[in-house]
Amino acid sequence: VLSSFVVNMVSTAIAFGVASNIHIDFLPQAICTVWNTLNILVSGFFLPKCQIPKWWSWLYWISYQQWTWSALMLNQYGEQSGTEAAVADGQCEQSFDSGAKCSDGMGSLLNRLPMLFQSVGFNKGGNQCTAMNNFTLNMFNLGSGTHSNQWLCLLYAAASLPVFLVLFYIGVWRSTRNKA
């Protein structure tokens, strides 16, 4: 919920900041659309950080959507999320051979995933839930370095909020001052 709040507040501040400074009817909407599209493209959904072209890598580091998405992923799959209910209830087995099975549909494929995780070496925590979590975080280069703490990721995302609020204030000030 906090991640959604941060991303929504920053998005609103960006829209207000752009709209208050540009007094042409269609231009703020076009600029915000391009800005959000670029943020989504470099946030890690479509391309991992290692596949983003070098000339766009700066946008990855200033993307508020990337930081909130990283915080959300760390919250769901990282070590800071606490003990999972499946581990506490004993549903997530300590061994890949003990057979916690998925049923129906894609169940046969999902039943083979723990073997894949074990062969790749993601079973450091000793059970298949930990292996799946580590695999998910490693797939997006999360869980180490600047992306190791969910609260730090949220702080980086929220750090852009004052910048756009000041931009909004400047736009309002410029449009409401008396013109002599």
Buried (B, 14 or more C-beta within 10 A) or exposed (E): EBBEEBBEBBBBBBBBBBBBBBEEEEEBEEBBEEBBEBBBBBBBEEBEBEEBEEEEEEBBEBBBBBBBBBBBBBBEBBEEEEEBEBBEEEEBBBEBEEEBEEEEEEEEEEBEBBEEBBEEEBBEBEBBBBBBBBBBBBEBBBBEEEBBBBEBBBEBBBEBBEBBBEBBEEBBEEEEEEEE
